Protein backbone atom coordinates (compact mmCIF):
# COMPACT_ATOMS: atom_id res chain seq x y z
CA UNK A 1 0.00 0.00 0.00
CA UNK A 2 1.27 3.46 -0.94
CA UNK A 3 2.30 5.56 2.05
CA UNK A 4 1.09 8.93 0.74
CA UNK A 5 1.45 10.70 4.10
CA UNK A 6 4.84 9.26 5.04
CA UNK A 7 3.52 8.04 8.40
CA UNK A 8 5.46 4.78 8.23
CA UNK A 9 8.72 6.65 7.87
CA UNK A 10 7.85 9.03 10.70
CA UNK A 11 6.82 6.10 12.87
CA UNK A 12 10.09 4.29 12.16
CA UNK A 13 12.11 7.44 12.90
CA UNK A 14 10.37 7.98 16.23
CA UNK A 15 10.90 4.38 17.37
CA UNK A 16 14.65 4.07 17.43
CA UNK A 17 16.00 2.63 20.71
CA UNK A 18 17.36 6.05 21.73
CA UNK A 19 14.08 7.90 21.14
CA UNK A 20 12.02 5.20 22.82
CA UNK A 21 14.28 5.36 25.89
CA UNK A 22 13.99 9.16 26.03
CA UNK A 23 10.21 9.04 25.68
CA UNK A 24 9.84 6.44 28.43
CA UNK A 25 12.17 8.41 30.70
CA UNK A 26 9.94 11.49 30.35
CA UNK A 27 6.90 9.47 31.35
CA UNK A 28 3.37 9.84 30.00
CA UNK A 29 2.06 13.28 29.04
CA UNK A 30 -1.15 14.07 30.91
CA UNK A 31 -4.15 14.89 28.73
CA UNK A 32 -6.78 17.46 29.67
CA UNK A 33 -8.98 16.77 26.64
CA UNK A 34 -11.73 15.28 28.80
CA UNK A 35 -11.73 18.34 31.07
CA UNK A 36 -11.89 20.73 28.09
CA UNK A 37 -14.66 18.87 26.25
CA UNK A 38 -16.61 18.44 29.48
CA UNK A 39 -16.51 22.17 30.19
CA UNK A 40 -17.16 23.21 26.58
CA UNK A 41 -20.26 21.10 26.11
CA UNK A 42 -21.68 21.94 29.53
CA UNK A 43 -20.96 25.65 29.02
CA UNK A 44 -22.71 25.71 25.67
CA UNK A 45 -25.66 23.63 26.85
CA UNK A 46 -26.35 25.42 30.13
CA UNK A 47 -25.91 28.96 28.80
CA UNK A 48 -28.00 28.27 25.73
CA UNK A 49 -30.57 26.64 28.00
CA UNK A 50 -30.88 29.99 29.78
CA UNK A 51 -31.20 31.81 26.44
CA UNK A 52 -33.74 29.31 25.12
CA UNK A 53 -35.75 29.30 28.33
CA UNK A 54 -35.96 33.10 28.47
CA UNK A 55 -36.75 33.35 24.76
CA UNK A 56 -39.40 30.67 25.10
CA UNK A 57 -40.99 32.61 27.93
CA UNK A 58 -40.96 35.77 25.83
CA UNK A 59 -38.97 37.80 28.38
CA UNK A 60 -36.78 40.83 27.75
CA UNK A 61 -33.38 40.43 26.01
CA UNK A 62 -31.86 42.18 29.03
CA UNK A 63 -32.95 39.20 31.13
CA UNK A 64 -31.07 36.92 28.72
CA UNK A 65 -27.85 38.87 29.28
CA UNK A 66 -28.24 39.09 33.07
CA UNK A 67 -29.15 35.44 33.60
CA UNK A 68 -26.72 34.28 30.94
CA UNK A 69 -23.72 35.98 32.55
CA UNK A 70 -24.80 34.90 36.02
CA UNK A 71 -24.89 31.31 34.77
CA UNK A 72 -21.62 31.69 32.87
CA UNK A 73 -19.63 32.84 35.89
CA UNK A 74 -21.34 30.93 38.68
CA UNK A 75 -21.79 27.60 36.91
CA UNK A 76 -18.40 27.86 35.18
CA UNK A 77 -16.69 28.43 38.51
CA UNK A 78 -18.68 25.59 40.07
CA UNK A 79 -17.71 23.25 37.25
CA UNK A 80 -14.03 24.16 37.50
CA UNK A 81 -13.93 23.79 41.28
CA UNK A 82 -15.87 20.51 41.14
CA UNK A 83 -13.41 19.11 38.62
CA UNK A 84 -10.50 20.30 40.79
CA UNK A 85 -11.92 18.67 43.92
CA UNK A 86 -12.87 15.47 42.11
CA UNK A 87 -9.41 15.12 40.54
CA UNK A 88 -7.76 15.88 43.88
CA UNK A 89 -9.90 13.25 45.60
CA UNK A 90 -8.93 10.71 42.95
CA UNK A 91 -5.24 11.44 43.51
CA UNK A 92 -5.72 11.12 47.27
CA UNK A 93 -7.52 7.82 46.86
CA UNK A 94 -4.66 6.51 44.73
CA UNK A 95 -2.19 7.53 47.46
CA UNK A 96 -4.34 5.79 50.08
CA UNK A 97 -4.42 2.54 48.06
CA UNK A 98 -0.67 2.73 47.59
CA UNK A 99 -0.16 2.95 51.36
CA UNK A 100 -2.63 0.10 51.88
CA UNK A 101 -0.82 -2.17 49.43
CA UNK A 102 2.53 -1.41 51.07
CA UNK A 103 1.06 -2.33 54.46
CA UNK A 104 -0.37 -5.58 53.07
CA UNK A 105 2.96 -6.51 51.49
CA UNK A 106 4.69 -5.87 54.80
CA UNK A 107 2.08 -7.78 56.85
CA UNK A 108 1.50 -10.74 54.57
CA UNK A 109 4.02 -10.94 51.69
CA UNK A 110 3.11 -14.55 50.84
CA UNK A 111 -0.50 -13.64 50.14
CA UNK A 112 0.47 -10.61 48.03
CA UNK A 113 2.99 -12.71 46.11
CA UNK A 114 0.23 -15.21 45.37
CA UNK A 115 -1.91 -12.39 44.01
CA UNK A 116 0.88 -11.42 41.61
CA UNK A 117 1.27 -15.06 40.58
CA UNK A 118 -2.43 -15.46 39.83
CA UNK A 119 -2.62 -12.13 37.98
CA UNK A 120 0.09 -13.16 35.54
CA UNK A 121 -1.08 -16.75 35.33
CA UNK A 122 -4.37 -15.33 34.02
CA UNK A 123 -2.37 -13.52 31.35
CA UNK A 124 -0.98 -16.83 30.09
CA UNK A 125 2.35 -16.99 31.90
CA UNK A 126 3.22 -20.41 33.32
CA UNK A 127 6.04 -22.60 34.56
CA UNK A 128 9.53 -21.15 34.87
CA UNK A 129 8.56 -18.01 32.98
CA UNK A 130 5.81 -17.29 35.51
CA UNK A 131 8.24 -17.87 38.39
CA UNK A 132 10.73 -15.45 36.82
CA UNK A 133 8.11 -12.74 36.24
CA UNK A 134 6.88 -13.00 39.84
CA UNK A 135 10.44 -12.93 41.18
CA UNK A 136 11.30 -9.78 39.20
CA UNK A 137 8.17 -7.93 40.32
CA UNK A 138 8.40 -8.74 44.03
CA UNK A 139 12.12 -7.94 44.12
CA UNK A 140 11.23 -4.23 44.16
CA UNK A 141 8.44 -3.06 46.48
CA UNK A 142 7.61 0.04 44.44
CA UNK A 143 7.29 -2.07 41.31
CA UNK A 144 5.24 -4.57 43.30
CA UNK A 145 2.85 -1.88 44.51
CA UNK A 146 2.62 -0.30 41.04
CA UNK A 147 1.65 -3.67 39.61
CA UNK A 148 -1.03 -4.20 42.25
CA UNK A 149 -2.51 -0.74 41.67
CA UNK A 150 -2.73 -1.32 37.95
CA UNK A 151 -3.71 -4.96 37.81
CA UNK A 152 -5.81 -5.43 40.96
CA UNK A 153 -7.40 -1.99 41.29
CA UNK A 154 -7.36 -0.83 37.65
CA UNK A 155 -5.69 2.48 38.51
CA UNK A 156 -3.44 4.74 36.49
CA UNK A 157 -0.11 5.40 38.18
CA UNK A 158 0.01 9.04 37.10
CA UNK A 159 -1.61 11.87 39.04
CA UNK A 160 -3.84 14.23 37.09
CA UNK A 161 -3.05 17.83 38.07
CA UNK A 162 -6.21 19.22 39.74
CA UNK A 163 -5.47 22.89 39.04
CA UNK A 164 -4.86 22.36 35.32
CA UNK A 165 -7.92 20.15 35.02
CA UNK A 166 -10.10 22.71 36.78
CA UNK A 167 -8.74 25.58 34.69
CA UNK A 168 -9.30 23.64 31.45
CA UNK A 169 -12.93 23.03 32.42
CA UNK A 170 -13.56 26.63 33.54
CA UNK A 171 -11.87 28.14 30.47
CA UNK A 172 -13.72 26.00 27.93
CA UNK A 173 -17.00 26.53 29.81
CA UNK A 174 -16.66 30.31 29.56
CA UNK A 175 -15.42 30.34 25.94
CA UNK A 176 -18.16 28.16 24.51
CA UNK A 177 -20.77 29.37 27.00
CA UNK A 178 -20.29 32.96 25.80
CA UNK A 179 -21.32 32.08 22.24
CA UNK A 180 -25.11 31.85 22.86
CA UNK A 181 -25.00 35.31 24.47
CA UNK A 182 -23.06 37.06 21.70
CA UNK A 183 -26.04 38.10 19.51
CA UNK A 184 -27.73 39.68 22.53
CA UNK A 185 -24.52 41.45 23.57
CA UNK A 186 -24.04 42.76 20.03
CA UNK A 187 -27.59 44.07 20.01
CA UNK A 188 -27.03 45.71 23.39
CA UNK A 189 -23.88 47.47 22.13
CA UNK A 190 -25.20 48.39 18.67
CA UNK A 191 -28.83 49.17 19.61
CA UNK A 192 -30.36 46.18 17.86
CA UNK A 193 -28.54 45.46 14.59
CA UNK A 194 -29.47 41.75 14.73
CA UNK A 195 -33.13 41.30 13.88
CA UNK A 196 -33.50 37.75 15.19
CA UNK A 197 -30.96 37.28 18.01
CA UNK A 198 -32.42 33.98 19.22
CA UNK A 199 -32.16 32.46 15.72
CA UNK A 200 -28.55 33.66 15.38
CA UNK A 201 -27.78 32.37 18.88
CA UNK A 202 -29.25 28.98 17.99
CA UNK A 203 -27.21 28.69 14.80
CA UNK A 204 -23.99 29.89 16.45
CA UNK A 205 -24.42 27.50 19.39
CA UNK A 206 -25.15 24.60 17.06
CA UNK A 207 -21.99 25.35 15.09
CA UNK A 208 -20.01 25.55 18.34
CA UNK A 209 -21.29 22.13 19.41
CA UNK A 210 -20.40 20.68 16.04
CA UNK A 211 -16.90 22.18 16.07
CA UNK A 212 -16.20 20.91 19.61
CA UNK A 213 -17.27 17.41 18.58
CA UNK A 214 -15.24 17.56 15.36
CA UNK A 215 -12.12 18.74 17.20
CA UNK A 216 -12.57 16.03 19.82
CA UNK A 217 -12.64 13.45 17.02
CA UNK A 218 -9.20 14.54 15.89
CA UNK A 219 -7.70 13.65 19.27
CA UNK A 220 -9.53 10.35 19.74
CA UNK A 221 -9.15 9.07 16.16
CA UNK A 222 -12.85 9.13 15.25
CA UNK A 223 -14.63 10.34 12.13
CA UNK A 224 -15.02 14.11 12.60
CA UNK A 225 -18.44 14.39 10.96
CA UNK A 226 -19.99 11.69 13.11
CA UNK A 227 -18.49 13.11 16.31
CA UNK A 228 -19.62 16.61 15.40
CA UNK A 229 -23.18 15.52 14.67
CA UNK A 230 -23.28 13.48 17.88
CA UNK A 231 -22.24 16.47 20.01
CA UNK A 232 -24.65 18.73 18.12
CA UNK A 233 -27.48 16.26 18.75
CA UNK A 234 -26.80 16.10 22.50
CA UNK A 235 -26.61 19.87 22.84
CA UNK A 236 -29.64 20.38 20.60
CA UNK A 237 -31.74 18.01 22.68
CA UNK A 238 -30.95 19.98 25.83
CA UNK A 239 -31.80 23.23 24.04
CA UNK A 240 -35.17 21.93 22.87
CA UNK A 241 -36.03 20.84 26.41
CA UNK A 242 -35.07 24.25 27.81
CA UNK A 243 -37.02 26.13 25.15
CA UNK A 244 -40.07 23.93 25.74
CA UNK A 245 -39.85 24.54 29.47
CA UNK A 246 -39.68 28.28 28.81
CA UNK A 247 -42.78 28.17 26.61
CA UNK A 248 -44.75 26.19 29.21
CA UNK A 249 -43.62 28.29 32.17
CA UNK A 250 -44.03 31.52 30.22
CA UNK A 251 -47.76 30.98 30.33
CA UNK A 252 -47.67 31.19 34.12
CA UNK A 253 -46.96 34.88 33.91
CORZIBEL-V846116 format. One record per pair of residues at least 12 apart in sequence whose ideal C-beta (glycine too) atoms are under 10 Angstrom apart, sorted by sequence separation. I is the first residue (numbers start at 0). J is the second residue. If there is no record, write none. Layout:
i j
I J
I J
This chain:
i j
50 62
51 63
53 65
117 129
120 132
144 156
181 193
184 196
212 224
213 225
214 226
215 227
49 62
50 63
53 66
116 129
119 132
120 133
182 195
183 196
186 199
210 223
212 225
213 226
214 227
216 229
49 63
50 64
52 66
53 67
100 114
115 129
116 130
118 132
119 133
132 146
136 150
182 196
183 197
185 199
209 223
212 226
213 227
215 229
216 230
49 64
118 133
181 196
182 197
209 224
211 226
212 227
213 228
215 230
49 65
50 66
116 132
117 133
180 196
182 198
183 199
211 227
212 228
214 230
46 63
49 66
50 67
115 132
116 133
119 136
179 196
182 199
183 200
209 226
210 227
212 229
213 230
49 67
115 133
118 136
179 197
181 199
182 200
209 227
212 230
213 231
48 67
49 68
115 134
181 200
182 201
208 227
209 228
211 230
212 231
46 66
47 67
49 69
50 70
113 133
116 136
179 199
180 200
182 202
208 228
209 229
210 230
211 231
212 232
46 67
49 70
112 133
115 136
116 137
179 200
182 203
206 227
208 229
209 230
210 231
212 233
45 67
46 68
48 70
49 71
112 134
115 137
178 200
179 201
181 203
182 204
208 230
209 231
212 234
47 70
180 203
181 204
207 230
208 231
209 232
211 234
46 70
112 136
179 203
180 204
207 231
208 232
45 70
46 71
49 74
112 137
178 203
179 204
205 230
206 231
208 233
209 234
45 71
111 137
178 204
205 231
208 234
209 235
119 146
178 205
204 231
207 234
208 235
42 70
46 74
115 143
118 146
122 150
176 204
178 206
179 207
42 71
45 74
46 75
108 137
114 143
118 147
121 150
175 204
178 207
205 234
208 237
45 75
177 207
178 208
204 234
205 235
208 238
112 143
115 146
118 149
119 150
176 207
204 235
42 74
108 140
111 143
114 146
115 147
118 150
175 207
178 210
41 74
42 75
45 78
104 137
111 144
114 147
117 150
118 151
174 207
175 208
205 238
41 75
201 235
204 238
105 140
108 143
115 150
175 210
42 78
104 140
111 147
114 150
115 151
175 211
38 75
41 78
114 151
174 211
201 238
200 238
101 140
104 143
38 78
100 140
101 141
104 144
111 151
171 211
37 78
38 79
103 144
201 242
101 143
100 143
101 144
104 147
34 78
38 82
97 141
100 144
103 147
34 79
37 82
99 144
100 145
197 242
98 144
100 146
101 147
97 144
100 147
34 82
96 144
97 145
99 147
100 148
33 82
34 83
99 148
97 147
31 82
96 147
97 148
100 151
34 86
96 148
100 152
99 152
93 148
96 151
97 152
96 152
97 154
96 154
93 152
97 156
175 234
179 238
92 152
93 154
92 154
93 155
93 156
93 157
94 158
89 154
93 158
89 155
93 159
90 157
91 158
90 158
89 158
90 159
89 159
90 160
91 161
87 158
90 161
86 158
87 159
89 161
86 159
87 160
88 161
85 159
86 160
87 161
86 161
87 162
89 164
85 161
86 162
82 159
83 160
84 161
86 163
87 164
83 161
86 164
87 165
82 161
83 162
85 164
86 165
83 163
85 165
80 161
82 163
83 164
84 165
82 164
83 165
86 168
79 162
82 165
83 166
81 165
82 166
79 164
80 165
82 167
83 168
79 165
82 168
83 169
78 165
79 166
81 168
82 169
79 167
80 168
76 165
79 168
80 169
78 168
79 169
82 172
77 168
78 169
79 170
77 169
79 171
75 168
76 169
78 171
79 172
75 169
78 172
79 173
75 170
77 172
78 173
75 171
76 172
72 169
75 172
76 173
74 172
75 173
78 176
74 173
75 174
72 172
71 172
72 173
75 176
70 172
71 173
74 176
75 177
72 176
71 176
70 176
71 177
68 176
71 179
67 176
68 177
70 179
71 180
67 177
70 180
67 179
68 180
67 180
66 180
67 181
63 179
64 180
67 183
68 184
63 180
67 184
63 182
64 183
63 183
64 184
62 183
63 184
60 182
61 183
64 186
60 183
63 186
64 187
60 184
63 187
34 159
29 155
33 159
38 164
42 168
46 172
60 186
61 187
37 164
38 165
41 168
42 169
45 172
46 173
49 176
60 187
27 155
29 157
31 159
38 166
39 167
42 170
43 171
47 175
50 178
51 179
27 156
28 157
29 158
30 159
31 160
34 163
35 164
38 167
39 168
42 171
43 172
46 175
47 176
50 179
54 183
26 156
27 157
29 159
34 164
37 167
38 168
41 171
42 172
46 176
49 179
50 180
53 183
26 157
29 160
33 164
34 165
35 166
36 167
37 168
38 169
39 170
40 171
41 172
42 173
43 174
44 175
45 176
46 177
47 178
48 179
49 180
60 191
31 163
34 166
35 167
36 168
38 170
39 171
40 172
42 174
43 175
44 176
46 178
47 179
50 182
31 164
34 167
35 168
38 171
39 172
42 175
43 176
46 179
47 180
50 183
63 196
67 200
29 163
31 165
33 167
34 168
37 171
38 172
39 173
41 175
42 176
43 177
45 179
46 180
63 197
29 164
31 166
32 167
33 168
34 169
35 170
36 171
37 172
38 173
39 174
40 175
41 176
42 177
43 178
44 179
31 167
34 170
35 171
38 174
39 175
42 178
43 179
60 196
30 167
31 168
34 171
35 172
38 175
39 176
42 179
60 197
63 200
38 176
35 174
36 175
31 171
35 175
54 196
55 197
54 197
53 197
54 198
50 196
51 197
54 200
50 197
54 201
51 200
50 200
51 201
50 201
47 200
51 204
46 200
47 201
50 204
47 203
47 204
46 204
47 205
43 203
44 204
47 207
43 204
47 208
43 205
43 207
44 208
42 207
43 208
40 207
39 207
40 208
43 211
39 208
42 211
39 210
40 211
39 211
40 212
39 212
36 211
39 214
40 215
35 211
36 212
39 215
36 214
35 214
36 215
35 215
32 214
33 215
36 218
32 215
35 218
36 219
32 217
33 218
32 218
33 219
48 234
51 237
52 238
55 241
56 242
32 219
43 230
47 234
51 238
54 241
55 242
58 245
30 218
47 235
50 238
51 239
52 240
53 241
54 242
55 243
56 244
57 245
44 233
48 237
51 240
52 241
53 242
55 244
56 245
57 246
40 230
44 234
47 237
48 238
51 241
52 242
55 245
56 246
39 230
43 234
44 235
47 238
48 239
50 241
51 242
52 243
54 245
55 246
56 247
58 249
44 236
45 237
48 240
49 241
50 242
51 243
52 244
53 245
54 246
55 247
56 248
57 249
40 233
41 234
44 237
48 241
51 244
52 245
55 248
56 249
57 250
36 230
40 234
43 237
44 238
47 241
48 242
51 245
52 246
55 249
56 250
58 252
39 234
43 238
47 242
50 245
51 246
54 249
56 251
57 252
41 237
44 240
45 241
48 244
49 245
52 248
53 249
56 252
40 237
44 241
48 245
52 249
